Amino acid sequence: MTTPLHTRFPHLRRLAGVSALVLLAPFVGAAPASATDSTVVHHGLSFPDAWGLFNTALSCSHPTPLLGGGIQSAWAPTPPGPGMGLESPGYQFTHPHDAVGMAYSAPVIGDVTVASIDVNTPTGAQGVAYATFAAPGDNNHYWLGRADLAAPVSDSWQTVSAIGLTFWWSRYTNDGQSAGAPEQSTLSAMLASKGAQASAGYYFIGFGCDTGGFYTDRWQIGTAEGTTTYDIEAWLTKIAVTGSPGTVTAGDGVALTGRLSTVENLPLGQRTLILEARPYGAPSFSPVGTATTSDGQSALARLTVKPPTQTQYRWRYDSTLSTRGSVSPSFTVKVRTAVTAKAALKKGSKILVKGRVTPAKGGAPATLWRATKSGKKKLKSTTINENGSYQVKVAAKKKGVWKLFVTVPARTGNLAGTSPTRKVRVR
């Protein structure tokens, strides 16, 4: 069983989290074809494991992994340059000893002929490159080489390569302890001296060692079989919508929830979602409210709505520099007609029942019923007024307790409605 490279070389770690730094969490995917040169347009900085590519942070002075402390992401419209697309990730630093960049896990590190990133450094930036491999027979140890990098002040894109650099090499135990005197050479010379030409290994290229902010894009990895160029674009997003309950009576509330994430299901921290509604008969959706997603893994936004008629709801997220906008599927809330009723015994043993229908259903019938042991008995119908009010009067020919209720049929965007049961004692 092969030991994973990130376990054998513990100095290299994937970044964790999304909101503070646009980072990596693995997902299953197929590697891009490498038989010829190709370009992959990739959204975000979460790469399939099969690609061997990931975004990470390391110390500039010694190979100690950092987890994003003092580093802030700052996506922006891509500065002009060939093959860069629309957006590029960028970083600002508060500590002069952090570097962020590309790491590549190579099945055979000696076969790598291209390992580079493009950077845009308006104020200049200092960086670091690392290379690492394990020599055959050198159990529980590996070699790690370090080289300084510098990108001058420039508003143009610059390609920075790890190929052909002269590294200072140190031998480490698998738990990260130094085990031998440093050596200086290129990677190819080091592999030859250790008989490790067929060994797996990592490359890392990163900037930020002097707190100089930078943008990066157009990562390239290649072998003799071809080079793959990665055009890094803003994250793609998606929204899941849920609601409860799905059927209500007019005037009652429905809790709607939207969960925003990247398409890889990574949470995006606190973001504003817009709730849109399309009432029954409306031609399109319109905004009805906003909510901010919760921080953390759930990333949920919640709003309570009280639709008067059947209504479709959906959440919308607008694009930012780091994320592309998205719209959730629609969620339909069905609405029963609300019917109130008051009943009273009048002179002449007449029972008067009156109430109101919401939404107003002028011209629709309101039917009075009596509940009995053998079922319900229709007593009388009346026409609802334009303002939604109604009243109906019936003769009470039998003594006792009358249990009465009113129904309104389904019509124009509402399910049928039934009033509460009212009791009248006839003496």
PALUMBA-326234 format. One line per 3 residues: their letters; for each residue y, x, z of N, C-alpha, C. Coordinates in steps of 0.2 Angstrom, whole numbers. Layout:
REM residues N
A = Y:X:Z:Y:X:Z:Y:X:Z ~ ... .
END
This chain:
REM residues 427
MTT = -6:4:0:0:0:0:6:4:0 ~ 11:3:-5:17:7:-5:22:5:0 ~ 25:11:3:30:9:8:37:8:5 .
PLH = 40:2:6:46:1:3:51:6:4 ~ 55:8:-2:60:13:-2:65:13:4 ~ 67:7:5:73:6:10:70:8:17 .
TRF = 63:7:18:60:9:25:59:17:25 ~ 57:20:19:56:27:19:62:31:20 ~ 68:28:17:74:31:17:79:27:21 .
PHL = 79:27:28:82:22:32:90:23:32 ~ 93:28:29:100:29:29:103:24:24 ~ 99:21:20:102:16:15:100:9:17 .
RRL = 105:5:17:104:-2:20:108:-7:15 ~ 105:-13:14:109:-18:11:114:-21:16 ~ 120:-23:13:124:-26:18:122:-33:19 .
AGV = 124:-36:25:122:-42:27:128:-46:28 ~ 128:-53:26:134:-57:27:137:-59:20 ~ 142:-64:20:145:-65:14:152:-66:15 .
SAL = 155:-69:21:162:-71:21:166:-65:21 ~ 165:-60:25:169:-54:26:169:-49:20 ~ 163:-49:18:161:-44:12:157:-48:7 .
VLL = 158:-47:1:153:-50:-4:147:-46:-5 ~ 142:-49:-2:136:-44:0:130:-47:-3 ~ 124:-43:-1:118:-44:-4:113:-48:0 .
APF = 109:-52:-2:103:-55:1:98:-55:-5 ~ 92:-53:-5:88:-52:-10:85:-59:-12 ~ 83:-60:-19:79:-66:-21:75:-64:-27 .
VGA = 70:-68:-28:65:-66:-33:68:-67:-40 ~ 67:-62:-44:70:-62:-51:66:-57:-56 ~ 67:-58:-62:64:-53:-67:69:-48:-69 .
APA = 67:-42:-69:71:-36:-71:73:-37:-79 ~ 80:-35:-80:82:-36:-87:78:-31:-91 ~ 77:-32:-98:74:-28:-102:77:-21:-103 .
SAT = 74:-16:-103:77:-9:-103:74:-5:-109 ~ 71:-8:-114:69:-4:-120:74:-2:-124 ~ 80:-6:-124:86:-3:-128:92:-5:-123 .
DST = 98:-2:-125:104:-3:-121:105:-11:-121 ~ 107:-13:-115:109:-20:-114:114:-21:-109 ~ 118:-27:-109:123:-29:-105:121:-35:-101 .
VVH = 121:-35:-94:119:-41:-90:126:-43:-87 ~ 128:-50:-88:133:-53:-85:130:-56:-78 ~ 132:-53:-73:130:-55:-66:135:-58:-62 .
HGL = 134:-63:-59:139:-66:-54:137:-65:-47 ~ 142:-62:-44:141:-60:-37:138:-53:-36 ~ 137:-51:-30:134:-45:-28:127:-45:-25 .
SFP = 123:-51:-27:116:-52:-24:112:-51:-30 ~ 108:-46:-30:104:-44:-36:96:-45:-35 ~ 92:-47:-40:85:-48:-39:82:-41:-37 .
DAW = 77:-41:-32:74:-35:-30:71:-31:-35 ~ 69:-35:-41:65:-31:-46:70:-27:-50 ~ 77:-28:-49:82:-24:-53:82:-17:-49 .
GLF = 81:-17:-42:82:-10:-39:89:-9:-37 ~ 94:-14:-38:101:-13:-38:103:-16:-32 ~ 108:-13:-28:111:-17:-22:118:-14:-20 .
NTA = 121:-18:-16:128:-16:-14:127:-14:-7 ~ 130:-8:-5:129:-6:2:135:-2:4 ~ 135:-1:11:141:3:14:137:9:18 .
LSC = 140:15:17:138:21:20:144:25:23 ~ 142:29:28:148:34:31:149:39:25 ~ 155:41:25:157:46:20:155:53:23 .
SHP = 155:55:29:154:61:32:147:63:33 ~ 143:58:35:136:59:36:132:53:34 ~ 126:53:32:122:47:29:120:42:35 .
TPL = 125:39:38:124:34:43:125:27:40 ~ 121:23:40:123:16:37:128:12:41 ~ 133:9:38:137:5:41:136:-2:39 .
LGG = 138:-7:43:137:-14:41:144:-18:40 ~ 148:-14:36:154:-18:34:160:-17:39 ~ 160:-14:45:165:-13:49:171:-10:46 .
GIQ = 177:-13:47:183:-11:44:184:-11:37 ~ 180:-15:34:180:-16:26:181:-23:25 ~ 186:-24:20:188:-31:18:187:-31:10 .
SAW = 184:-37:8:183:-38:1:190:-41:-2 ~ 191:-40:-8:197:-42:-11:196:-43:-19 ~ 193:-48:-21:191:-49:-28:198:-51:-31 .
APT = 198:-49:-37:205:-50:-41:203:-51:-49 ~ 208:-54:-52:207:-54:-60:206:-46:-62 ~ 201:-46:-66:199:-39:-69:205:-36:-72 .
PPG = 207:-29:-70:212:-26:-74:209:-25:-81 ~ 214:-24:-86:211:-23:-93:207:-17:-94 ~ 201:-19:-97:196:-13:-99:191:-16:-103 .
PGM = 187:-12:-106:182:-14:-111:176:-17:-107 ~ 173:-23:-108:167:-25:-106:167:-27:-98 ~ 173:-29:-96:174:-30:-88:174:-37:-87 .
GLE = 174:-42:-91:174:-49:-90:181:-51:-86 ~ 180:-57:-82:186:-60:-79:188:-58:-72 ~ 183:-56:-68:184:-54:-61:180:-48:-60 .
SPG = 183:-44:-54:180:-38:-52:180:-38:-44 ~ 175:-36:-41:176:-35:-34:180:-29:-32 ~ 184:-30:-26:188:-24:-24:187:-24:-16 .
YQF = 189:-18:-14:189:-17:-6:195:-13:-4 ~ 196:-15:3:202:-12:7:198:-9:13 ~ 201:-4:16:198:-1:21:203:1:27 .
THP = 200:0:33:204:2:39:202:8:42 ~ 196:11:41:193:17:44:193:22:38 ~ 195:28:39:195:33:34:188:37:33 .
HDA = 182:33:35:176:36:34:171:31:32 ~ 173:26:28:168:21:26:168:21:18 ~ 162:20:15:162:20:8:157:14:6 .
VGM = 160:10:1:156:5:-2:154:6:-9 ~ 149:4:-11:147:5:-18:140:3:-20 ~ 138:6:-26:131:4:-29:126:9:-26 .
AYS = 120:6:-25:114:10:-23:109:7:-28 ~ 105:12:-30:99:11:-35:93:14:-33 ~ 88:10:-32:81:12:-30:77:13:-37 .
APV = 76:20:-38:72:22:-44:65:23:-43 ~ 61:20:-47:53:21:-46:52:29:-47 ~ 55:32:-52:55:39:-53:62:42:-54 .
IGD = 65:45:-49:72:46:-49:74:52:-54 ~ 69:56:-55:70:61:-61:71:58:-68 ~ 69:52:-69:69:49:-75:76:46:-76 .
VTV = 80:45:-71:86:42:-72:91:46:-76 ~ 94:44:-81:99:48:-85:106:45:-85 ~ 106:39:-82:113:36:-81:113:33:-75 .
ASI = 118:34:-70:119:31:-64:127:32:-63 ~ 130:26:-64:137:27:-64:141:20:-62 ~ 147:20:-60:151:14:-59:158:15:-62 .
DVN = 161:10:-64:168:11:-66:172:9:-60 ~ 178:12:-59:182:11:-53:189:11:-56 ~ 193:6:-53:201:6:-54:204:8:-47 .
TPT = 208:13:-47:211:16:-41:218:16:-42 ~ 222:11:-41:229:12:-41:233:17:-37 ~ 230:18:-31:233:23:-26:228:29:-26 .
GAQ = 223:30:-30:218:35:-29:213:34:-24 ~ 207:37:-24:202:35:-19:197:41:-19 ~ 195:43:-13:190:48:-11:183:44:-10 .
GVA = 178:47:-13:172:44:-12:166:49:-10 ~ 160:46:-11:154:50:-9:148:48:-13 ~ 144:53:-15:138:51:-19:132:54:-15 .
YAT = 127:50:-14:121:52:-11:115:52:-16 ~ 110:56:-15:104:55:-19:98:57:-14 ~ 92:54:-14:87:55:-10:80:54:-13 .
FAA = 75:58:-10:69:57:-13:64:60:-7 ~ 58:59:-8:52:61:-4:48:66:-8 ~ 47:72:-6:42:77:-9:35:75:-8 .
PGD = 31:76:-13:24:75:-12:21:80:-6 ~ 17:77:-2:14:80:3:18:82:9 ~ 25:80:9:29:81:14:30:75:18 .
NNH = 24:74:22:23:67:25:29:66:31 ~ 31:60:31:36:58:36:43:61:35 ~ 44:64:30:51:67:28:53:65:22 .
YWL = 60:66:21:63:65:14:69:70:14 ~ 71:71:8:77:75:6:83:70:4 ~ 89:72:7:95:68:6:101:73:4 .
GRA = 104:71:-2:109:76:-5:116:72:-4 ~ 121:76:-3:128:73:-3:133:77:-7 ~ 137:73:-10:142:76:-15:149:72:-14 .
DLA = 154:76:-14:161:72:-13:163:70:-20 ~ 166:64:-20:169:61:-26:177:60:-26 ~ 180:60:-31:187:59:-31:189:55:-37 .
APV = 193:50:-37:196:46:-42:203:47:-42 ~ 207:49:-47:214:50:-46:218:44:-47 ~ 224:44:-45:229:38:-46:229:36:-53 .
SDS = 227:29:-54:226:27:-61:226:20:-61 ~ 230:17:-66:229:9:-67:224:8:-73 ~ 220:13:-75:215:12:-80:208:13:-76 .
WQT = 203:10:-80:196:11:-77:194:18:-78 ~ 190:21:-73:187:27:-74:180:27:-72 ~ 175:30:-76:168:30:-75:167:36:-71 .
VSA = 163:35:-65:161:40:-60:153:40:-60 ~ 150:46:-62:143:46:-63:140:51:-57 ~ 134:49:-55:131:53:-50:126:58:-54 .
IGL = 125:58:-60:121:62:-64:124:69:-65 ~ 120:74:-63:123:81:-64:127:84:-59 ~ 128:80:-53:132:83:-48:128:88:-44 .
TFW = 132:93:-41:129:97:-36:129:94:-29 ~ 123:93:-26:123:90:-19:122:96:-14 ~ 124:94:-8:121:98:-2:115:94:1 .
WSR = 110:97:1:103:94:3:101:95:10 ~ 99:90:13:96:91:20:90:87:21 ~ 85:90:24:79:87:25:79:83:32 .
YTN = 76:77:31:76:72:37:69:70:38 ~ 68:68:45:62:64:47:63:57:45 ~ 58:53:45:59:46:43:63:42:47 .
DGQ = 64:44:54:68:41:58:75:43:58 ~ 77:48:53:84:50:52:86:56:56 ~ 81:60:58:83:66:62:83:72:57 .
SAG = 88:76:57:88:82:53:83:87:55 ~ 80:90:49:74:94:50:74:100:45 ~ 79:104:46:79:110:42:86:112:39 .
APE = 87:118:37:94:120:35:96:117:28 ~ 102:116:27:105:113:21:103:118:15 ~ 103:114:9:102:118:2:107:115:-3 .
QST = 109:119:-7:114:116:-12:111:117:-19 ~ 111:112:-23:108:112:-30:109:105:-33 ~ 108:105:-39:108:98:-43:101:94:-41 .
LSA = 101:88:-42:95:84:-41:89:87:-45 ~ 90:88:-52:85:90:-56:82:97:-53 ~ 86:102:-51:84:108:-49:80:107:-42 .
MLA = 82:102:-38:79:101:-31:72:98:-32 ~ 72:93:-37:65:90:-39:60:95:-41 ~ 63:100:-45:58:105:-48:56:109:-42 .
SKG = 60:111:-38:58:116:-33:54:113:-28 ~ 54:107:-27:49:103:-22:43:100:-26 ~ 43:101:-32:37:98:-36:37:90:-35 .
AQA = 44:87:-35:45:80:-34:47:77:-41 ~ 46:79:-46:48:76:-53:46:69:-54 ~ 40:67:-51:38:60:-51:39:56:-45 .
SAG = 44:58:-41:45:55:-34:50:49:-35 ~ 49:44:-31:54:38:-31:60:41:-27 ~ 66:37:-28:72:39:-24:77:34:-25 .
YYF = 83:36:-22:89:32:-22:95:36:-25 ~ 99:33:-28:106:35:-29:111:31:-26 ~ 116:33:-23:122:29:-21:129:32:-23 .
IGF = 133:28:-25:140:30:-27:145:25:-24 ~ 149:28:-20:154:23:-16:161:27:-15 ~ 166:22:-14:173:25:-13:175:21:-7 .
GCD = 181:24:-4:184:21:2:185:26:7 ~ 183:33:6:183:38:12:190:40:14 ~ 195:38:10:202:40:13:206:33:14 .
TGG = 202:28:15:205:21:15:209:19:9 ~ 208:23:3:211:20:-3:207:15:-6 ~ 210:9:-7:207:3:-10:205:4:-17 .
FYT = 200:0:-19:198:1:-26:195:-5:-29 ~ 194:-6:-35:190:-11:-39:185:-8:-42 ~ 179:-11:-43:173:-8:-46:170:-14:-51 .
DRW = 167:-11:-56:164:-15:-61:160:-11:-66 ~ 156:-14:-70:153:-10:-75:148:-5:-72 ~ 143:-7:-68:138:-3:-65:133:-1:-71 .
QIG = 131:5:-71:126:7:-76:120:11:-74 ~ 114:9:-76:108:12:-74:104:13:-81 ~ 102:19:-82:98:20:-88:93:26:-87 .
TAE = 88:26:-92:83:31:-93:83:32:-100 ~ 78:36:-102:77:38:-109:76:32:-113 ~ 73:26:-110:71:20:-114:78:16:-115 .
GTT = 83:17:-112:89:13:-113:93:12:-107 ~ 99:10:-107:104:9:-102:106:2:-101 ~ 106:-1:-95:108:-7:-93:115:-7:-90 .
TYD = 120:-11:-93:127:-11:-90:127:-18:-87 ~ 130:-18:-80:131:-24:-76:138:-26:-76 ~ 140:-31:-79:147:-34:-79:147:-39:-73 .
IEA = 150:-37:-68:150:-41:-61:156:-46:-61 ~ 154:-52:-61:159:-58:-61:158:-62:-54 ~ 163:-66:-53:163:-70:-47:157:-74:-46 .
WLT = 156:-75:-39:150:-79:-37:150:-86:-41 ~ 144:-88:-43:143:-95:-45:141:-99:-38 ~ 144:-105:-38:143:-109:-32:139:-116:-33 .
KIA = 137:-119:-28:134:-126:-29:135:-130:-22 ~ 135:-136:-23:137:-140:-17:131:-146:-17 ~ 128:-146:-11:123:-152:-9:127:-157:-6 .
VTG = 126:-163:-7:129:-169:-4:124:-173:0 ~ 125:-176:6:121:-180:9:126:-186:12 ~ 123:-191:14:127:-197:17:122:-201:21 .
SPG = 125:-204:27:121:-209:31:126:-213:34 ~ 125:-220:34:119:-223:30:121:-224:23 ~ 116:-226:19:118:-227:12:120:-234:10 .
TVT = 119:-238:15:121:-245:14:125:-247:20 ~ 131:-250:19:135:-252:25:138:-259:24 ~ 141:-262:29:145:-268:28:152:-266:28 .
AGD = 156:-269:23:163:-268:22:166:-267:29 ~ 170:-261:30:173:-260:36:170:-255:40 ~ 163:-253:39:159:-249:43:160:-242:40 .
GVA = 159:-236:44:159:-230:41:153:-227:39 ~ 154:-222:34:148:-218:31:150:-211:32 ~ 146:-207:35:147:-199:36:144:-196:30 .
LTG = 149:-192:26:147:-189:21:147:-181:22 ~ 142:-177:20:142:-170:21:141:-166:15 ~ 145:-161:14:144:-156:8:142:-150:11 .
RLS = 137:-146:8:135:-140:10:137:-135:4 ~ 142:-130:5:143:-126:-1:140:-119:0 ~ 137:-116:-5:134:-110:-5:134:-107:-12 .
TVE = 132:-101:-13:131:-98:-19:125:-101:-22 ~ 123:-99:-28:117:-102:-31:111:-99:-28 ~ 112:-93:-25:106:-90:-22:106:-92:-15 .
NLP = 110:-98:-13:109:-101:-6:112:-97:-1 ~ 117:-92:-2:121:-88:3:127:-92:5 ~ 128:-93:12:134:-97:14:140:-93:12 .
LGQ = 146:-96:11:152:-93:9:158:-94:14 ~ 156:-95:21:161:-95:26:166:-101:25 ~ 171:-101:28:176:-107:28:179:-108:21 .
RTL = 178:-113:18:181:-115:12:183:-122:12 ~ 188:-124:8:190:-131:7:187:-135:2 ~ 184:-140:3:180:-145:-1:185:-151:-2 .
ILE = 185:-154:-8:189:-160:-10:184:-165:-11 ~ 184:-171:-7:180:-177:-8:183:-181:-13 ~ 179:-183:-18:182:-188:-23:178:-194:-23 .
ARP = 181:-200:-25:177:-206:-25:179:-210:-32 ~ 174:-214:-34:174:-218:-39:172:-225:-37 ~ 177:-229:-35:175:-236:-33:172:-240:-39 .
YGA = 168:-245:-37:165:-250:-42:170:-252:-47 ~ 168:-251:-54:173:-253:-59:178:-247:-61 ~ 179:-242:-57:184:-237:-59:181:-233:-64 .
PSF = 186:-230:-69:183:-226:-74:182:-219:-72 ~ 185:-216:-67:184:-209:-65:185:-208:-58 ~ 183:-202:-56:184:-200:-49:191:-198:-47 .
SPV = 193:-199:-41:200:-197:-38:199:-194:-31 ~ 203:-190:-30:203:-187:-23:204:-192:-17 ~ 200:-191:-12:202:-196:-6:202:-192:0 .
GTA = 201:-186:0:201:-182:6:199:-175:5 ~ 200:-170:10:198:-163:10:195:-162:17 ~ 190:-157:17:187:-154:23:186:-147:22 .
TTS = 186:-143:28:184:-136:28:177:-135:30 ~ 173:-131:26:166:-130:28:166:-126:35 ~ 161:-127:39:160:-123:45:158:-116:43 .
DGQ = 160:-111:48:158:-104:47:151:-103:49 ~ 147:-99:46:140:-97:47:136:-100:42 ~ 129:-100:44:124:-102:39:124:-109:36 .
SAL = 127:-114:40:127:-121:38:132:-122:33 ~ 138:-119:34:143:-120:29:144:-127:27 ~ 145:-132:32:145:-139:30:152:-142:31 .
ARL = 154:-146:27:160:-150:27:158:-157:28 ~ 162:-161:32:161:-168:34:167:-172:34 ~ 166:-178:31:171:-183:31:168:-190:32 .
TVK = 171:-195:36:169:-202:36:173:-206:32 ~ 170:-210:28:173:-215:24:171:-222:25 ~ 176:-227:23:174:-234:24:176:-238:18 .
PPT = 171:-237:13:172:-240:6:172:-248:7 ~ 176:-252:4:176:-259:4:171:-262:-1 ~ 170:-258:-7:165:-260:-12:160:-254:-13 .
QTQ = 155:-255:-17:151:-250:-19:155:-244:-22 ~ 153:-238:-20:157:-232:-22:153:-226:-22 ~ 154:-222:-28:151:-216:-29:156:-210:-26 .
YRW = 153:-206:-22:157:-200:-19:154:-193:-22 ~ 158:-188:-22:156:-182:-24:161:-177:-21 ~ 158:-171:-19:162:-165:-17:164:-160:-23 .
RYD = 170:-158:-23:172:-153:-28:175:-147:-24 ~ 173:-141:-27:176:-135:-25:179:-131:-30 ~ 186:-129:-29:190:-126:-34:188:-119:-35 .
STL = 189:-116:-40:188:-109:-41:193:-105:-37 ~ 190:-99:-35:195:-94:-32:193:-87:-36 ~ 197:-82:-34:195:-75:-37:188:-73:-36 .
STR = 185:-75:-30:178:-72:-29:173:-77:-31 ~ 175:-83:-32:170:-89:-33:172:-93:-38 ~ 167:-96:-42:168:-101:-47:167:-108:-44 .
GSV = 171:-112:-46:171:-119:-43:164:-123:-45 ~ 163:-128:-42:157:-132:-43:159:-139:-41 ~ 154:-144:-43:155:-151:-41:148:-153:-39 .
SPS = 147:-157:-34:141:-159:-31:138:-165:-35 ~ 132:-167:-35:130:-173:-38:133:-179:-34 ~ 133:-185:-37:137:-190:-34:132:-194:-29 .
FTV = 135:-197:-24:131:-200:-19:134:-207:-18 ~ 130:-212:-20:132:-219:-20:131:-223:-13 ~ 136:-226:-11:136:-230:-5:136:-237:-7 .
KVR = 131:-241:-5:131:-248:-7:135:-252:-1 ~ 138:-257:-2:142:-261:3:141:-268:3 ~ 139:-271:9:138:-278:10:144:-281:11 .
TAV = 145:-287:9:151:-291:10:152:-293:17 ~ 157:-292:21:158:-293:28:160:-300:28 ~ 157:-304:33:158:-311:34:159:-312:41 .
TAK = 165:-315:43:166:-317:50:165:-325:50 ~ 164:-327:57:163:-335:58:165:-336:65 ~ 169:-342:65:170:-345:72:168:-352:71 .
AAL = 164:-355:76:162:-362:76:164:-366:82 ~ 166:-372:81:168:-376:87:167:-383:85 ~ 165:-387:91:164:-394:90:170:-398:91 .
KKG = 172:-402:86:178:-406:85:176:-414:87 ~ 181:-418:87:181:-425:89:176:-428:83 ~ 173:-433:86:168:-436:81:162:-433:79 .
SKI = 160:-428:84:154:-424:83:154:-420:76 ~ 160:-418:75:161:-413:69:161:-406:71 ~ 157:-402:67:157:-395:69:161:-391:63 .
LVK = 166:-387:66:170:-384:61:169:-376:61 ~ 167:-374:56:166:-366:55:171:-363:50 ~ 175:-358:53:179:-355:48:179:-347:49 .
GRV = 181:-344:44:181:-336:45:184:-333:39 ~ 183:-327:38:186:-323:33:180:-318:29 ~ 181:-317:23:177:-313:19:180:-307:17 .
TPA = 177:-301:18:180:-294:16:175:-291:12 ~ 177:-288:6:183:-290:2:184:-297:0 ~ 190:-300:0:191:-307:-2:188:-308:-9 .
KGG = 184:-314:-8:180:-316:-14:182:-323:-16 ~ 189:-323:-18:192:-330:-20:188:-333:-25 ~ 186:-340:-24:182:-343:-29:175:-343:-28 .
APA = 172:-338:-24:165:-338:-23:163:-343:-18 ~ 157:-345:-17:154:-350:-12:153:-347:-6 ~ 155:-350:0:152:-348:6:148:-354:9 .
TLW = 142:-352:11:137:-357:12:135:-357:20 ~ 136:-363:23:134:-364:30:127:-366:31 ~ 123:-362:36:116:-363:37:115:-365:44 .
RAT = 110:-368:46:108:-369:53:101:-366:54 ~ 100:-362:59:94:-359:60:90:-363:65 ~ 84:-365:63:79:-369:67:73:-365:68 .
KSG = 68:-368:72:62:-365:73:57:-365:67 ~ 59:-369:62:55:-370:56:58:-366:50 ~ 64:-363:52:67:-359:46:74:-360:46 .
KKK = 77:-359:40:85:-360:40:86:-367:35 ~ 91:-370:37:93:-376:34:100:-376:31 ~ 100:-377:24:107:-377:21:111:-383:23 .
LKS = 117:-382:26:121:-388:28:126:-390:23 ~ 130:-385:20:136:-386:16:139:-380:13 ~ 141:-380:7:145:-375:4:152:-376:3 .
TTI = 156:-371:3:163:-372:2:166:-366:-3 ~ 172:-367:-6:174:-362:-10:179:-357:-6 ~ 178:-351:-6:182:-346:-3:189:-346:-6 .
NEN = 194:-345:-2:201:-345:-4:203:-338:-7 ~ 208:-337:-11:210:-331:-14:211:-326:-9 ~ 214:-328:-3:215:-323:3:209:-321:7 .
GSY = 203:-324:5:197:-322:8:195:-327:14 ~ 199:-332:15:198:-336:21:193:-342:18 ~ 190:-345:23:186:-351:21:185:-356:27 .
QVK = 184:-362:27:182:-366:32:177:-372:29 ~ 173:-374:34:168:-379:32:167:-384:38 ~ 166:-390:37:165:-395:42:159:-399:41 .
VAA = 155:-400:46:149:-404:45:148:-409:51 ~ 145:-414:50:143:-419:55:137:-417:59 ~ 138:-417:66:132:-415:70:129:-422:72 .
KKK = 123:-423:69:120:-429:71:115:-429:76 ~ 113:-423:78:108:-422:83:111:-418:89 ~ 109:-420:95:111:-416:101:107:-410:102 .
GVW = 110:-405:105:107:-399:107:111:-393:105 ~ 108:-387:105:111:-381:103:110:-380:95 ~ 116:-379:92:116:-378:84:117:-370:83 .
KLF = 113:-367:80:114:-360:78:116:-360:71 ~ 122:-357:70:125:-358:63:127:-351:61 ~ 126:-350:54:129:-344:51:131:-345:44 .
VTV = 135:-341:41:137:-342:34:135:-336:30 ~ 133:-337:24:132:-332:19:136:-332:13 ~ 137:-327:10:141:-326:3:137:-322:-1 .
PAR = 136:-324:-8:132:-321:-12:135:-314:-15 ~ 130:-310:-18:133:-303:-21:137:-305:-26 ~ 143:-301:-27:148:-302:-32:152:-296:-33 .
TGN = 154:-294:-39:159:-289:-41:159:-283:-36 ~ 154:-279:-36:154:-273:-32:151:-273:-25 ~ 149:-279:-23:147:-280:-16:140:-283:-16 .
LAG = 136:-281:-11:130:-285:-10:131:-291:-6 ~ 127:-296:-5:128:-302:-2:129:-300:6 ~ 133:-305:9:135:-304:16:133:-310:20 .
TSP = 131:-309:26:129:-314:31:133:-313:38 ~ 136:-319:40:140:-318:46:135:-318:52 ~ 138:-316:58:134:-316:64:133:-324:66 .
TRK = 127:-325:69:125:-332:71:130:-334:77 ~ 132:-340:76:137:-343:81:133:-349:84 ~ 134:-351:91:131:-356:94:136:-362:96 .
VRV = 134:-368:95:138:-374:97:133:-379:100 ~ 135:-381:106:131:-386:110:134:-393:108 ~ 130:-397:106:132:-404:104:129:-409:109 .
R = 133:-413:113:131:-417:118:131:-424:116 .
END
